[in-house]
Amino acid sequence: MTEARFDETIHAPVRLRICGLLRPVDHLDFAVLRDTLQVSDATLSKHLKTLSAAGYVSSSKAASAGRGDSRQITWLRLTRTGRSAFAAHVQALQEIAGAAG
């Protein structure tokens, strides 16, 4: 079982949602994440930079087979450290809410 630990880095609403969206998947396209969160590129980039600096999110670029141009897709993933921190943060929120057994 995960030990509860409130995480100020993750707790910011957009960052909490980023982690929540990345947790169940291996990776997610920057544009899909941006559109799902309904934020600007700049806003998403700012939050991803914070999560990346904490070691919680990593990114990679790859060409898209479906594109006719040379632009690359930025793929984002929650790191192992990020997954652990997110799980601990969720546990802490559950304890705060009185939901932990």
MODELLER restraints for C-alpha pairs under 7 A, 6 or more apart:
rsr = mdl.restraints
at = mdl.atoms
rsr.add(forms.Gaussian(group=physical.xy_distance, feature=features.Distance(at['CA:2:A'], at['CA:87:A']), mean=6.65, stdev=0.5))
rsr.add(forms.Gaussian(group=physical.xy_distance, feature=features.Distance(at['CA:2:A'], at['CA:88:A']), mean=5.72, stdev=0.5))
rsr.add(forms.Gaussian(group=physical.xy_distance, feature=features.Distance(at['CA:3:A'], at['CA:88:A']), mean=5.71, stdev=0.5))
rsr.add(forms.Gaussian(group=physical.xy_distance, feature=features.Distance(at['CA:4:A'], at['CA:88:A']), mean=4.51, stdev=0.5))
rsr.add(forms.Gaussian(group=physical.xy_distance, feature=features.Distance(at['CA:4:A'], at['CA:89:A']), mean=6.15, stdev=0.5))
rsr.add(forms.Gaussian(group=physical.xy_distance, feature=features.Distance(at['CA:4:A'], at['CA:91:A']), mean=4.86, stdev=0.5))
rsr.add(forms.Gaussian(group=physical.xy_distance, feature=features.Distance(at['CA:4:A'], at['CA:92:A']), mean=4.44, stdev=0.5))
rsr.add(forms.Gaussian(group=physical.xy_distance, feature=features.Distance(at['CA:5:A'], at['CA:88:A']), mean=4.98, stdev=0.5))
rsr.add(forms.Gaussian(group=physical.xy_distance, feature=features.Distance(at['CA:5:A'], at['CA:89:A']), mean=5.22, stdev=0.5))
rsr.add(forms.Gaussian(group=physical.xy_distance, feature=features.Distance(at['CA:5:A'], at['CA:92:A']), mean=5.39, stdev=0.5))
rsr.add(forms.Gaussian(group=physical.xy_distance, feature=features.Distance(at['CA:6:A'], at['CA:89:A']), mean=4.79, stdev=0.5))
rsr.add(forms.Gaussian(group=physical.xy_distance, feature=features.Distance(at['CA:6:A'], at['CA:92:A']), mean=5.41, stdev=0.5))
rsr.add(forms.Gaussian(group=physical.xy_distance, feature=features.Distance(at['CA:7:A'], at['CA:89:A']), mean=5.72, stdev=0.5))
rsr.add(forms.Gaussian(group=physical.xy_distance, feature=features.Distance(at['CA:10:A'], at['CA:16:A']), mean=5.16, stdev=0.5))
rsr.add(forms.Gaussian(group=physical.xy_distance, feature=features.Distance(at['CA:15:A'], at['CA:47:A']), mean=6.12, stdev=0.5))
rsr.add(forms.Gaussian(group=physical.xy_distance, feature=features.Distance(at['CA:19:A'], at['CA:78:A']), mean=6.90, stdev=0.5))
rsr.add(forms.Gaussian(group=physical.xy_distance, feature=features.Distance(at['CA:19:A'], at['CA:86:A']), mean=6.77, stdev=0.5))
rsr.add(forms.Gaussian(group=physical.xy_distance, feature=features.Distance(at['CA:22:A'], at['CA:28:A']), mean=6.77, stdev=0.5))
rsr.add(forms.Gaussian(group=physical.xy_distance, feature=features.Distance(at['CA:22:A'], at['CA:77:A']), mean=6.15, stdev=0.5))
rsr.add(forms.Gaussian(group=physical.xy_distance, feature=features.Distance(at['CA:22:A'], at['CA:78:A']), mean=5.85, stdev=0.5))
rsr.add(forms.Gaussian(group=physical.xy_distance, feature=features.Distance(at['CA:23:A'], at['CA:78:A']), mean=6.42, stdev=0.5))
rsr.add(forms.Gaussian(group=physical.xy_distance, feature=features.Distance(at['CA:23:A'], at['CA:83:A']), mean=6.63, stdev=0.5))
rsr.add(forms.Gaussian(group=physical.xy_distance, feature=features.Distance(at['CA:26:A'], at['CA:77:A']), mean=6.28, stdev=0.5))
rsr.add(forms.Gaussian(group=physical.xy_distance, feature=features.Distance(at['CA:27:A'], at['CA:75:A']), mean=6.08, stdev=0.5))
rsr.add(forms.Gaussian(group=physical.xy_distance, feature=features.Distance(at['CA:27:A'], at['CA:76:A']), mean=5.30, stdev=0.5))
rsr.add(forms.Gaussian(group=physical.xy_distance, feature=features.Distance(at['CA:27:A'], at['CA:77:A']), mean=4.51, stdev=0.5))
rsr.add(forms.Gaussian(group=physical.xy_distance, feature=features.Distance(at['CA:28:A'], at['CA:75:A']), mean=5.45, stdev=0.5))
rsr.add(forms.Gaussian(group=physical.xy_distance, feature=features.Distance(at['CA:28:A'], at['CA:76:A']), mean=5.25, stdev=0.5))
rsr.add(forms.Gaussian(group=physical.xy_distance, feature=features.Distance(at['CA:28:A'], at['CA:77:A']), mean=6.53, stdev=0.5))
rsr.add(forms.Gaussian(group=physical.xy_distance, feature=features.Distance(at['CA:29:A'], at['CA:73:A']), mean=6.61, stdev=0.5))
rsr.add(forms.Gaussian(group=physical.xy_distance, feature=features.Distance(at['CA:29:A'], at['CA:74:A']), mean=5.83, stdev=0.5))
rsr.add(forms.Gaussian(group=physical.xy_distance, feature=features.Distance(at['CA:29:A'], at['CA:75:A']), mean=4.65, stdev=0.5))
rsr.add(forms.Gaussian(group=physical.xy_distance, feature=features.Distance(at['CA:29:A'], at['CA:76:A']), mean=6.25, stdev=0.5))
rsr.add(forms.Gaussian(group=physical.xy_distance, feature=features.Distance(at['CA:30:A'], at['CA:74:A']), mean=5.49, stdev=0.5))
rsr.add(forms.Gaussian(group=physical.xy_distance, feature=features.Distance(at['CA:30:A'], at['CA:75:A']), mean=6.00, stdev=0.5))
rsr.add(forms.Gaussian(group=physical.xy_distance, feature=features.Distance(at['CA:30:A'], at['CA:76:A']), mean=6.54, stdev=0.5))
rsr.add(forms.Gaussian(group=physical.xy_distance, feature=features.Distance(at['CA:34:A'], at['CA:40:A']), mean=6.70, stdev=0.5))
rsr.add(forms.Gaussian(group=physical.xy_distance, feature=features.Distance(at['CA:34:A'], at['CA:41:A']), mean=6.66, stdev=0.5))
rsr.add(forms.Gaussian(group=physical.xy_distance, feature=features.Distance(at['CA:34:A'], at['CA:44:A']), mean=6.38, stdev=0.5))
rsr.add(forms.Gaussian(group=physical.xy_distance, feature=features.Distance(at['CA:51:A'], at['CA:57:A']), mean=5.56, stdev=0.5))
rsr.add(forms.Gaussian(group=physical.xy_distance, feature=features.Distance(at['CA:52:A'], at['CA:58:A']), mean=5.98, stdev=0.5))
rsr.add(forms.Gaussian(group=physical.xy_distance, feature=features.Distance(at['CA:55:A'], at['CA:81:A']), mean=6.60, stdev=0.5))
rsr.add(forms.Gaussian(group=physical.xy_distance, feature=features.Distance(at['CA:55:A'], at['CA:82:A']), mean=6.65, stdev=0.5))
rsr.add(forms.Gaussian(group=physical.xy_distance, feature=features.Distance(at['CA:56:A'], at['CA:78:A']), mean=5.86, stdev=0.5))
rsr.add(forms.Gaussian(group=physical.xy_distance, feature=features.Distance(at['CA:56:A'], at['CA:79:A']), mean=5.31, stdev=0.5))
rsr.add(forms.Gaussian(group=physical.xy_distance, feature=features.Distance(at['CA:56:A'], at['CA:81:A']), mean=5.68, stdev=0.5))
rsr.add(forms.Gaussian(group=physical.xy_distance, feature=features.Distance(at['CA:56:A'], at['CA:82:A']), mean=3.64, stdev=0.5))
rsr.add(forms.Gaussian(group=physical.xy_distance, feature=features.Distance(at['CA:57:A'], at['CA:76:A']), mean=6.83, stdev=0.5))
rsr.add(forms.Gaussian(group=physical.xy_distance, feature=features.Distance(at['CA:57:A'], at['CA:77:A']), mean=5.62, stdev=0.5))
rsr.add(forms.Gaussian(group=physical.xy_distance, feature=features.Distance(at['CA:57:A'], at['CA:78:A']), mean=4.56, stdev=0.5))
rsr.add(forms.Gaussian(group=physical.xy_distance, feature=features.Distance(at['CA:57:A'], at['CA:79:A']), mean=5.35, stdev=0.5))
rsr.add(forms.Gaussian(group=physical.xy_distance, feature=features.Distance(at['CA:57:A'], at['CA:82:A']), mean=6.32, stdev=0.5))
rsr.add(forms.Gaussian(group=physical.xy_distance, feature=features.Distance(at['CA:58:A'], at['CA:76:A']), mean=5.83, stdev=0.5))
rsr.add(forms.Gaussian(group=physical.xy_distance, feature=features.Distance(at['CA:58:A'], at['CA:77:A']), mean=5.48, stdev=0.5))
rsr.add(forms.Gaussian(group=physical.xy_distance, feature=features.Distance(at['CA:58:A'], at['CA:78:A']), mean=6.47, stdev=0.5))
rsr.add(forms.Gaussian(group=physical.xy_distance, feature=features.Distance(at['CA:58:A'], at['CA:79:A']), mean=6.34, stdev=0.5))
rsr.add(forms.Gaussian(group=physical.xy_distance, feature=features.Distance(at['CA:59:A'], at['CA:74:A']), mean=6.55, stdev=0.5))
rsr.add(forms.Gaussian(group=physical.xy_distance, feature=features.Distance(at['CA:59:A'], at['CA:75:A']), mean=5.45, stdev=0.5))
rsr.add(forms.Gaussian(group=physical.xy_distance, feature=features.Distance(at['CA:59:A'], at['CA:76:A']), mean=4.48, stdev=0.5))
rsr.add(forms.Gaussian(group=physical.xy_distance, feature=features.Distance(at['CA:59:A'], at['CA:77:A']), mean=6.36, stdev=0.5))
rsr.add(forms.Gaussian(group=physical.xy_distance, feature=features.Distance(at['CA:60:A'], at['CA:74:A']), mean=5.69, stdev=0.5))
rsr.add(forms.Gaussian(group=physical.xy_distance, feature=features.Distance(at['CA:60:A'], at['CA:75:A']), mean=5.25, stdev=0.5))
rsr.add(forms.Gaussian(group=physical.xy_distance, feature=features.Distance(at['CA:60:A'], at['CA:76:A']), mean=6.69, stdev=0.5))
rsr.add(forms.Gaussian(group=physical.xy_distance, feature=features.Distance(at['CA:61:A'], at['CA:72:A']), mean=5.91, stdev=0.5))
rsr.add(forms.Gaussian(group=physical.xy_distance, feature=features.Distance(at['CA:61:A'], at['CA:73:A']), mean=5.47, stdev=0.5))
rsr.add(forms.Gaussian(group=physical.xy_distance, feature=features.Distance(at['CA:61:A'], at['CA:74:A']), mean=4.50, stdev=0.5))
rsr.add(forms.Gaussian(group=physical.xy_distance, feature=features.Distance(at['CA:61:A'], at['CA:75:A']), mean=5.99, stdev=0.5))
rsr.add(forms.Gaussian(group=physical.xy_distance, feature=features.Distance(at['CA:62:A'], at['CA:72:A']), mean=5.20, stdev=0.5))
rsr.add(forms.Gaussian(group=physical.xy_distance, feature=features.Distance(at['CA:62:A'], at['CA:73:A']), mean=5.44, stdev=0.5))
rsr.add(forms.Gaussian(group=physical.xy_distance, feature=features.Distance(at['CA:62:A'], at['CA:74:A']), mean=6.70, stdev=0.5))
rsr.add(forms.Gaussian(group=physical.xy_distance, feature=features.Distance(at['CA:63:A'], at['CA:71:A']), mean=6.70, stdev=0.5))
rsr.add(forms.Gaussian(group=physical.xy_distance, feature=features.Distance(at['CA:63:A'], at['CA:72:A']), mean=4.46, stdev=0.5))
rsr.add(forms.Gaussian(group=physical.xy_distance, feature=features.Distance(at['CA:63:A'], at['CA:73:A']), mean=6.10, stdev=0.5))
rsr.add(forms.Gaussian(group=physical.xy_distance, feature=features.Distance(at['CA:64:A'], at['CA:72:A']), mean=6.24, stdev=0.5))
rsr.add(forms.Gaussian(group=physical.xy_distance, feature=features.Distance(at['CA:64:A'], at['CA:73:A']), mean=6.39, stdev=0.5))
rsr.add(forms.Gaussian(group=physical.xy_distance, feature=features.Distance(at['CA:94:A'], at['CA:100:A']), mean=5.54, stdev=0.5))
